[in-house]
Amino acid sequence: MKIAIGADHAGYELKEFIKNNLNKENFEITDFGTYGIDSVDYPDFAFQVASSVSKDENKLGIIICGSGVGVCITANKVKGIRAANVFNPEMAKLAREHNDANILALGSRFISNETALEMANIFLTEQFAGGRHQTRLDKIHTLTGC
């Protein structure tokens, strides 16, 4: 599966950890940066990841900043994106299963590398349940004009 990943300076080290520890046999990763710890603006990287997912260049994405909030807000500005800022494995599972989230937003200052990797693996392998959840997604898209 093709996935996109990106982070700002606060999320750089976590991005590298996730990227280096995901099963390379299951995932083809496109890294949109940043590529170091020098201060950068998170919208630049979140937007690139979200755009690649929106255009179906990548199936899913992972974005990281200090809190996860800024990158999540940015990604959700892109048509067709459903980014979820999660803090535990159950939230990662439900974001995919119930909300068909296509981007995982993580806050590097609030979760461990191991928890982040666990959430990424769950998010990337969980399937959308459909059914009543699809009805709710359809309503969201109608309300927001997505």
Order of alpha helices (4+ residues) and beta strands (2+ residues): beta-alpha-beta-alpha-beta-alpha-beta-alpha-beta-alpha-alpha
